[in-house]
Amino acid sequence: MRRIGLAVFLCVGLFAASLAAAQSTGKAYRIGFLALVSGEDTGLMKALSERLDELGYSEGKNLTFEYRSAEGHPERLPQLAIALVRANPDVLIAGFGTLTAQAAKAATRTIPIVFTNLGDPVGAGLVTSLGRPGGNITGLTDQARDLQGKRLQMLHELTQGNQVIGVLLNPDTPFTALALKEVKIAAEATQIRLKVVEARTAEQLSGKFDDAIKAGAAGLLVLEDPLTYNARRQIADLAAKFRLPTIYGYRDFAEAGGLISYGADRRQMYRRAAEYVDKILKGASPALLPVEQPTKFELVINLTTAKTLGITVPPNVLARADEVIE
């Protein structure tokens, strides 16, 4: 028994040593990350890198990140994408926004691309279908387009059935045109009249709130995109100033002082994107990796903001909340 135990111990020791040697001489991967919004490297990208670390990829050891951000200027994306492709990454990650993924796809047809947060990748022409993307790109969708009707209905409840609702959007973002169609369908079904206000820059936002108020809007639905996301605190402050109940897509808005948000957990989506990167590095083809859809949506309500606005959140809405900020 002692001889067998010694033999097993030696075998285990040799295996551990060979494994350690293999890891120390293993391939070092290069990951490109293309961002449009400011600070994505210190925000959501942190969730992605944490999950990569759990999967055995450690920056500085067997992983190198090449990060490029347009800092909120979409016109910079094409050149930044080309620069990342020239760095020859093993995988190119497209951060938040349809424009980011489109710039990445336009820059390369061979390097695998993983997008992290898109509202409608099929409608945007990025993949053939969710089940079989069919090219060098796949990733995560937050189903934002499909959620607009539910957000409109929640806002309708908060405004006690008022028939005029404003919709704030950036017309330069491809996703918003698709999402607006869903909002209009939902509005027609419930006989809600919409006042669409368009803003291309943060400087235009205050005037657009004023336009919505003059049109009789009792609430505002914000269609998420990099512009509105970057300006989320400004939008929350304007909503308070104009006393306009407003609903958003991401919890970041509610945490920044917005009244209510309903959408996918983006931090979890970035963690899942890391798992897609892992599969691709291990040989999986993006063409055959289905685009993943969220299984859970979170409703966050900021009661402090509700008090500021002087409104009472209906009990049936409050009961559905996943988190209440007080």
C-alpha positions in Angstrom: 0.0 0.0 0.0 2.9 2.4 0.8 4.5 1.7 -2.6 1.2 2.4 -4.4 0.7 5.6 -2.4 4.2 6.7 -3.2 3.7 6.0 -6.9 0.5 7.9 -6.9 2.1 10.8 -5.1 5.0 10.9 -7.7 2.5 10.8 -10.6 0.5 13.6 -9.2 3.6 15.6 -8.5 4.9 15.0 -12.1 1.5 16.0 -13.5 1.3 19.2 -11.5 4.9 20.1 -12.5 4.2 19.4 -16.2 0.9 21.4 -16.0 2.7 24.4 -14.4 5.3 24.2 -17.1 2.7 24.1 -19.8 1.0 27.1 -18.3 4.2 29.1 -17.9 5.0 28.5 -21.6 1.4 28.8 -22.8 0.3 31.2 -25.5 -0.2 34.8 -24.6 -3.4 36.2 -26.1 -4.1 39.7 -27.3 -7.6 41.2 -26.9 -8.7 44.4 -28.6 -11.5 46.4 -27.0 -13.3 49.2 -28.9 -15.4 51.6 -26.9 -17.6 54.5 -27.7 -18.7 55.7 -24.3 -16.2 57.3 -21.8 -14.8 55.3 -19.0 -15.8 51.8 -20.2 -12.4 50.5 -19.3 -13.0 51.3 -15.6 -16.7 50.4 -15.6 -18.2 47.5 -17.4 -15.0 46.3 -18.8 -14.0 45.5 -15.2 -16.7 42.9 -15.0 -15.4 41.3 -18.3 -11.8 41.2 -17.1 -12.8 39.8 -13.7 -14.6 36.9 -15.5 -11.6 36.3 -17.8 -9.4 36.1 -14.8 -11.7 33.4 -13.3 -11.4 31.5 -16.6 -7.6 31.5 -16.4 -6.7 34.6 -18.4 -4.6 37.1 -16.4 -3.5 40.4 -17.8 0.2 40.8 -17.8 0.7 37.0 -17.8 -1.1 35.3 -20.6 -3.3 38.2 -21.7 -2.8 41.7 -23.2 -5.5 44.3 -23.7 -5.4 46.8 -26.5 -8.0 49.4 -25.5 -9.3 52.2 -27.7 -12.1 54.7 -26.9 -13.9 57.2 -29.0 -14.8 59.1 -25.8 -18.3 59.7 -27.0 -17.4 60.7 -30.5 -18.8 58.1 -33.0 -16.9 59.6 -36.0 -13.7 58.4 -34.4 -14.7 54.7 -34.3 -13.7 53.6 -37.8 -10.1 54.7 -37.4 -9.8 53.3 -33.9 -11.2 50.0 -35.2 -8.6 49.9 -38.0 -5.9 50.6 -35.4 -7.0 47.7 -33.3 -7.1 45.4 -36.2 -3.5 46.4 -37.1 -2.5 45.2 -33.6 -3.6 41.7 -34.8 -5.7 40.7 -31.7 -7.0 37.2 -31.2 -10.4 38.5 -30.5 -11.9 42.0 -30.9 -14.5 43.1 -28.4 -17.0 45.8 -29.3 -18.3 47.7 -26.3 -21.6 49.4 -25.8 -23.6 50.5 -28.8 -24.5 49.4 -32.4 -22.1 51.9 -33.9 -19.2 50.3 -32.1 -20.0 46.8 -33.4 -20.6 48.1 -36.9 -17.2 49.9 -36.9 -15.5 46.7 -35.7 -17.2 44.5 -38.4 -16.3 47.0 -41.1 -12.6 46.9 -40.1 -12.2 43.1 -40.3 -13.9 40.0 -41.8 -11.5 37.5 -40.3 -10.7 38.5 -36.7 -13.4 37.1 -34.4 -15.6 39.9 -32.9 -17.7 39.7 -29.7 -20.2 42.5 -29.1 -21.2 43.1 -25.5 -24.5 45.1 -25.5 -26.7 45.5 -28.6 -30.4 46.2 -28.8 -31.1 44.4 -32.2 -28.1 42.8 -33.9 -30.3 41.3 -36.7 -32.1 44.6 -37.4 -28.8 46.4 -37.5 -27.5 43.9 -40.1 -24.7 42.6 -38.0 -25.7 38.9 -37.9 -27.9 36.8 -40.1 -29.9 35.4 -37.2 -29.5 35.1 -33.5 -29.2 31.3 -33.7 -26.6 31.3 -36.4 -24.8 34.6 -36.7 -23.1 33.4 -39.9 -20.0 35.6 -39.9 -17.0 36.6 -37.7 -19.2 38.4 -35.2 -21.4 37.3 -32.3 -22.2 38.3 -28.7 -24.9 39.6 -26.4 -28.1 41.4 -27.0 -30.1 43.1 -24.3 -33.4 42.9 -26.3 -33.8 46.6 -25.7 -36.0 47.1 -28.8 -38.5 44.5 -27.5 -38.7 46.1 -24.0 -39.8 49.5 -25.2 -43.5 48.6 -25.0 -43.2 47.4 -21.4 -41.3 50.6 -20.4 -44.0 52.7 -22.1 -46.7 50.9 -20.2 -44.9 51.3 -16.8 -44.5 55.1 -17.5 -48.2 55.2 -18.4 -49.0 53.8 -15.0 -46.7 56.2 -13.2 -48.4 59.2 -15.0 -51.8 57.9 -14.0 -52.9 57.2 -17.6 -52.0 60.6 -19.1 -52.3 60.2 -22.9 -49.2 62.2 -24.0 -45.7 60.7 -23.5 -42.5 62.1 -24.7 -39.7 60.0 -26.3 -36.2 61.3 -26.2 -33.8 59.8 -28.8 -30.6 60.4 -30.8 -31.5 60.0 -34.5 -27.9 59.3 -35.4 -27.9 56.0 -33.5 -29.2 53.1 -35.7 -30.9 51.3 -32.8 -33.2 54.2 -32.0 -35.1 53.9 -35.3 -35.8 50.3 -34.6 -36.8 50.9 -31.0 -39.1 53.8 -32.0 -41.1 51.5 -34.2 -41.8 49.3 -31.1 -42.7 52.3 -29.0 -45.2 53.5 -31.7 -46.8 50.0 -31.9 -47.3 49.9 -28.2 -48.6 53.5 -28.1 -51.2 52.8 -30.8 -52.4 49.7 -28.9 -53.0 51.8 -25.7 -54.1 55.1 -27.5 -51.1 57.0 -26.1 -49.9 60.0 -28.1 -46.2 60.4 -28.5 -44.1 63.6 -28.7 -40.7 62.5 -30.2 -37.8 64.9 -29.4 -34.4 64.4 -31.0 -31.0 65.3 -29.5 -27.7 64.8 -31.2 -25.6 66.5 -28.5 -25.7 66.9 -24.7 -26.1 70.7 -25.3 -29.5 70.1 -27.0 -31.0 68.2 -24.1 -32.5 71.0 -22.1 -34.3 72.5 -25.1 -35.8 69.0 -25.9 -37.2 68.7 -22.4 -38.8 72.1 -22.8 -40.3 70.9 -26.2 -41.8 67.8 -24.5 -43.4 69.9 -21.7 -44.8 72.4 -24.2 -46.4 69.5 -26.1 -48.2 68.4 -22.9 -46.0 65.3 -22.2 -46.7 63.9 -18.7 -43.7 61.6 -18.8 -40.6 60.8 -20.9 -39.2 57.6 -22.3 -35.5 57.7 -23.0 -34.2 55.5 -25.8 -30.7 54.4 -24.6 -27.7 55.0 -26.7 -24.1 56.2 -26.0 -25.2 59.9 -26.0 -28.0 59.5 -23.4 -25.9 57.0 -21.4 -23.0 59.5 -21.1 -25.4 62.3 -20.2 -27.5 60.2 -17.8 -26.8 62.4 -14.8 -27.6 65.5 -16.8 -30.9 63.9 -18.1 -31.9 63.0 -14.5 -31.2 66.5 -13.3 -33.3 67.9 -16.2 -36.1 65.5 -15.4 -36.1 66.8 -11.9 -36.0 70.4 -13.0 -38.9 70.0 -15.4 -40.7 67.6 -12.9 -41.1 65.1 -15.7 -41.3 61.4 -14.7 -38.8 59.5 -16.9 -38.0 55.9 -17.5 -34.7 54.5 -18.8 -33.2 51.2 -19.9 -30.3 50.7 -17.5 -30.0 50.8 -13.7 -27.0 53.2 -14.2 -29.7 55.9 -14.9 -31.6 55.2 -11.7 -28.4 55.2 -9.7 -27.6 58.6 -11.3 -30.9 60.0 -10.0 -33.3 58.8 -12.7 -36.8 57.7 -11.5 -37.1 54.2 -12.9 -35.2 51.8 -15.1 -36.1 48.5 -16.6 -33.7 46.3 -18.6 -31.0 43.7 -18.6 -28.2 43.5 -16.1 -25.3 44.9 -18.2 -22.6 43.8 -15.8 -23.7 40.2 -16.1 -23.8 40.6 -19.9 -20.1 41.7 -19.9 -19.2 38.7 -17.8 -21.0 36.5 -20.3 -19.1 38.2 -23.1 -15.9 37.1 -21.4 -17.1 33.5 -21.7 -17.7 34.0 -25.4 -14.1 35.2 -25.7 -12.9 32.1 -23.9 -14.9 29.8 -26.3 -13.4 31.5 -29.3 -9.8 31.3 -27.9 -10.4 27.6 -27.5 -11.4 27.2 -31.1 -15.1 28.0 -31.4 -16.3 29.9 -34.5 -18.3 33.1 -34.0 -20.5 32.0 -37.0 -21.8 29.1 -34.9 -22.0 30.8 -31.5 -25.7 31.9 -31.0 -26.2 35.5 -29.9 -27.2 35.2 -26.3 -30.3 36.9 -25.0 -30.8 37.9 -21.3 -33.0 35.7 -19.1 -33.7 38.3 -16.5 -34.6 41.9 -16.5 -34.3 44.2 -13.5 -36.7 46.9 -12.4 -35.0 49.6 -10.3 -37.0 52.5 -8.7 -35.5 55.6 -7.1 -38.0 56.6 -4.4 -35.8 59.7 -3.5 -36.4 60.9 -7.1 -40.1 60.1 -6.8 -40.4 62.4 -3.8 -38.5 65.1 -5.6 -40.9 64.9 -8.5 -43.9 64.8 -6.1 -45.3 61.6 -7.5 -46.4 58.4 -5.8 -45.3 55.1 -7.3 -48.3 52.8 -7.6 -48.1 49.8 -5.2 -48.4 47.3 -8.1 -45.3 48.9 -9.8 -43.4 49.1 -6.5 -44.1 45.4 -5.8 -42.5 44.4 -9.0 -39.2 46.2 -8.3 -36.0 44.2 -8.0 -34.4 47.1 -6.1 -35.6 50.3 -4.5 -33.3 53.2 -4.0 -34.2 55.4 -1.0 
